[in-house]
Amino acid sequence: MASFDYDAEVRFSSAAPGYWSGRDVSPGQWADYRWHLKNRVQRLDRIEEHLALSEEERSGILLTGTKLASAVTPHYFNLIEADNPGCPIRRQIIPRVEETFADSHEMTDPCAEDSHMPVPGLVHRYPDRVLFLVTDRCASYCRYCTRSRVVSGVGEQHLETQWEAAFDYLENTPEVRDVLLSGGDPLLLSDARLERILSRLRSIEHIQFVRIGSRMPIFLPQRITPELCEILSRHHPLFISIHCNHPRELTAEVREGLERLADAGIPLGNQSVLLRGVNDCVEIQRALVHKLLLCRVKPYYLYQCDLIKGSAHLRTPIQTGLEIMEGLRGHTTGYAIPQFVIDAPGGGGKIPLNPDYVVRSDERNTLLRNYEGKEFLYPEAQELGSLLM
Ligand SMILES: *Cc1c(COP(=O)(O)O)cnc(C)c1O
């Protein structure tokens, strides 16, 4: 990290056509998300056409294929630096043999979602909101996927969302006022399918708020078509949480896609995962959150990496996250600061973690410190009786 170049990291550039130059891809094909889905880089030989792989990566690609498929859209593949084995994009998306290592604390369902499903495909953990898993496929597969037990279709378990039972449950559970569509990636569904799901949800009176969790704006910004934005804008209030981990993922094409969503009136948040060797320092996080604001995306959560099987090489100490939060608060725009959380192992939900700004407190006074380490005393209101004496 000796030579972090902030100006370079916050610049919006395009990597296209990158590895596909001279390969007879027309600009029309490149702009078409269907072309990207058909031409995803999946097999070892295709990856090796472009990248010199390390032994750890080659074994990873061969050994992890029955756990979580590997697939990368050409758009996202282009962000990988061929000559940098530590490339932060590469670490997120190219399997490594470490994925097959088992740490005794790791789990296949780290947030205990399966045991919180009143209906298969619907996770109801919190009093007023549910997580609705609407597909098991993504445009590309993140190697630290918390739902790898069901995502990508190659593992032992399969997502078996029971659509009618799920809608029945939502109709008959008036305390649910917030539905979060996730998966897999909901924006991989066709426009017509999304329209049907959103209309059905909107027909339920007590559902006030709908949001979609999607990495599509990052993996495949071409999917954010004017037609899609038009459909989404008919179901307001609708929010989208994107998933971006590194400033380099915010390319010129990604910014255009995010602008289309924002122009359709969709408030945008970002959920990022803290990953070793990807974004585990304050310089990168600062560039990331600034660049997100330029795209009209509010940093929402920064997640401590879940205890998913085979993730030890990507997990950071909790202290790293606290130091990053300390380095952001006060030092930059409040809007740019996400909440650092741990999704509790075993199913306790998201728990916020914050640096401690209280030096000490008793019933009369609280001694605080600010972002610069200066101390300030805040006295409690005095009892009225003692003032009247
Ligand atoms: C993250 C999550 C939600 C949404 O939580 P918010 O803090 O409202 O964003 C809802 N249900 C489940 C099961 C979740 O994991």
Ligand as a Chemical Component Dictionary entry (heavy atoms), coordinates in Angstrom:
data_LIG
# 
_chem_comp.id                   LIG 
_chem_comp.type                 NON-POLYMER 
_chem_comp.pdbx_formal_charge   0 
_chem_comp.three_letter_code    LIG 
# 
loop_
_chem_comp_atom.comp_id 
_chem_comp_atom.atom_id 
_chem_comp_atom.alt_atom_id 
_chem_comp_atom.type_symbol 
_chem_comp_atom.charge 
_chem_comp_atom.model_Cartn_x 
_chem_comp_atom.model_Cartn_y 
_chem_comp_atom.model_Cartn_z 
_chem_comp_atom.pdbx_ordinal 
LIG C1 C1 C 0 -30.033 -8.084  6.138 1  
LIG C2 C2 C 0 -31.338 -8.711  6.315 2  
LIG C3 C3 C 0 -32.505 -7.952  6.302 3  
LIG C4 C4 C 0 -32.502 -6.445  6.120 4  
LIG O1 O1 O 0 -31.877 -5.817  7.197 5  
LIG P1 P1 P 0 -31.760 -4.216  7.234 6  
LIG O2 O2 O 0 -30.907 -3.932  8.421 7  
LIG O3 O3 O 0 -33.156 -3.689  7.345 8  
LIG O4 O4 O 0 -31.128 -3.783  5.945 9  
LIG C5 C5 C 0 -33.699 -8.617  6.503 10 
LIG N1 N1 N 0 -33.755 -9.945  6.712 11 
LIG C6 C6 C 0 -32.645 -10.701 6.741 12 
LIG C7 C7 C 0 -32.764 -12.144 6.999 13 
LIG C8 C8 C 0 -31.397 -10.108 6.535 14 
LIG O5 O5 O 0 -30.296 -10.864 6.560 15 
# 
loop_
_chem_comp_bond.comp_id 
_chem_comp_bond.atom_id_1 
_chem_comp_bond.atom_id_2 
_chem_comp_bond.value_order 
_chem_comp_bond.pdbx_ordinal 
LIG C1 C2 SING 1  
LIG C2 C3 SING 2  
LIG C2 C8 DOUB 3  
LIG C3 C4 SING 4  
LIG C3 C5 DOUB 5  
LIG C4 O1 SING 6  
LIG O1 P1 SING 7  
LIG P1 O2 DOUB 8  
LIG P1 O3 SING 9  
LIG P1 O4 SING 10 
LIG C5 N1 SING 11 
LIG N1 C6 DOUB 12 
LIG C6 C7 SING 13 
LIG C6 C8 SING 14 
LIG C8 O5 SING 15 
# 
